[in-house]
Amino acid sequence: MAEPSFSFPDGESNEVGTSRIVDGFCAHAQTGSTLISTHGNILTLLLYSFDRAYNYRHWMNMPMPALYRLDKTEGAWTISPQMLQHSQTVYPAKSCGNEDR
């Protein structure tokens, strides 16, 4: 993170984003299972706060969608990338006309 305090006008810096996601995660992660759905930058900021290997290079190569499991054991967080199993179900295409409404 070259300039963590940089933000575009009306935007959010990585510094502010990190504070927001870590505070939110830590507030909810104490109560058992917590699911977070977010875009890659905020997810990477959260992961980076626990493990510096989740850096810009990781963010650039992050699969979409990305799923990570964070487990707290003995006072430390473990990050485990998860593989998604995509459904093989094929759904028939629908027309976009009014007849489908």
Backbone torsions as a table, in degrees:
resi	resn	phi	psi	omega
1	MET	NA	95.1	-174.0
2	ALA	-62.9	-48.6	-179.4
3	GLU	-132.4	81.6	-174.4
4	PRO	-63.5	-19.4	-179.0
5	SER	-91.8	-6.1	-179.5
6	PHE	-69.5	139.1	169.9
7	SER	-149.4	151.3	173.4
8	PHE	-74.5	160.2	177.5
9	PRO	-53.2	133.0	-178.2
10	ASP	63.5	17.3	179.1
11	GLY	-105.3	-173.2	-179.3
12	GLU	-122.3	130.6	178.1
13	SER	-76.9	163.3	174.8
14	ASN	-61.6	-34.2	179.3
15	GLU	-62.4	-48.2	179.3
16	VAL	-68.9	-41.9	178.4
17	GLY	-61.4	-41.6	178.6
18	THR	-62.6	-46.3	179.3
19	SER	-59.3	-43.9	-178.1
20	ARG	-64.5	-48.1	-176.3
21	ILE	-72.7	-38.7	179.5
22	VAL	-67.6	-43.4	177.9
23	ASP	-61.0	-45.6	179.6
24	GLY	-64.8	-43.9	179.7
25	PHE	-62.8	-48.8	-177.1
26	CYS	-65.6	-32.4	178.2
27	ALA	-66.1	-33.3	-176.6
28	HIS	-100.2	-24.7	-174.9
29	ALA	-70.8	-14.1	-179.8
30	GLN	-77.2	-11.5	-172.5
31	THR	-102.9	16.2	-179.2
32	GLY	113.4	-140.0	-178.0
33	SER	-72.9	137.4	179.2
34	THR	-134.1	131.1	177.3
35	LEU	-110.9	130.1	177.6
36	ILE	-119.7	130.1	174.7
37	SER	-121.1	120.0	-176.1
38	THR	-157.0	176.0	176.6
39	HIS	-83.3	166.6	-171.0
40	GLY	-59.5	-35.8	-177.8
41	ASN	-65.0	-48.7	-179.2
42	ILE	-64.9	-40.3	177.5
43	LEU	-61.2	-44.0	179.2
44	THR	-63.9	-38.9	177.3
45	LEU	-61.6	-40.2	177.3
46	LEU	-64.4	-50.3	-179.0
47	LEU	-61.5	-41.5	-180.0
48	TYR	-61.7	-33.0	179.9
49	SER	-66.4	-22.2	177.6
50	PHE	-99.5	-30.4	-175.1
51	ASP	-149.4	115.3	-175.7
52	ARG	-65.5	-8.2	175.9
53	ALA	-69.6	-21.3	179.0
54	TYR	-88.7	72.2	-172.6
55	ASN	-107.6	-164.5	-179.2
56	TYR	-56.8	-44.1	-179.7
57	ARG	-60.6	-42.6	177.4
58	HIS	-61.2	-46.3	-179.7
59	TRP	-57.4	-43.0	-179.4
60	MET	-64.9	-26.2	-177.9
61	ASN	-107.4	9.5	-178.3
62	MET	-65.4	131.9	177.8
63	PRO	-69.9	158.7	176.0
64	MET	-125.4	122.4	-3.3
65	PRO	-76.7	157.5	179.2
66	ALA	-112.7	140.8	179.9
67	LEU	-136.0	126.4	-180.0
68	TYR	-128.5	140.7	175.5
69	ARG	-106.8	129.5	177.1
70	LEU	-114.2	122.0	-179.8
71	ASP	-119.4	135.8	177.6
72	LYS	-103.3	117.7	177.1
73	THR	-135.2	132.3	178.9
74	GLU	52.1	40.0	175.6
75	GLY	77.8	6.7	179.9
76	ALA	-126.7	148.0	178.6
77	TRP	-93.2	136.6	173.9
78	THR	-113.6	130.6	179.6
79	ILE	-106.4	126.8	-180.0
80	SER	-128.0	111.8	173.8
81	PRO	-61.4	141.5	-179.3
82	GLN	-113.6	142.7	177.1
83	MET	-91.4	132.7	178.2
84	LEU	-90.3	138.2	174.5
85	GLN	-99.2	112.0	-179.0
86	HIS	-80.6	138.3	179.0
87	SER	-66.7	143.2	176.7
88	GLN	-98.4	7.1	-179.8
89	THR	-66.8	133.6	178.0
90	VAL	-108.5	125.8	179.9
91	TYR	-105.6	138.5	179.7
92	PRO	-65.8	144.3	179.3
93	ALA	-69.2	142.7	177.4
94	LYS	-107.3	151.3	173.7
95	SER	-75.7	152.8	177.8
96	CYS	-94.3	10.0	-180.0
97	GLY	-77.1	173.9	-179.4
98	ASN	-65.9	-19.1	-177.1
99	GLU	-64.9	-18.3	-179.6
100	ASP	-88.8	-2.6	-175.8
101	ARG	-97.5	NA	NA
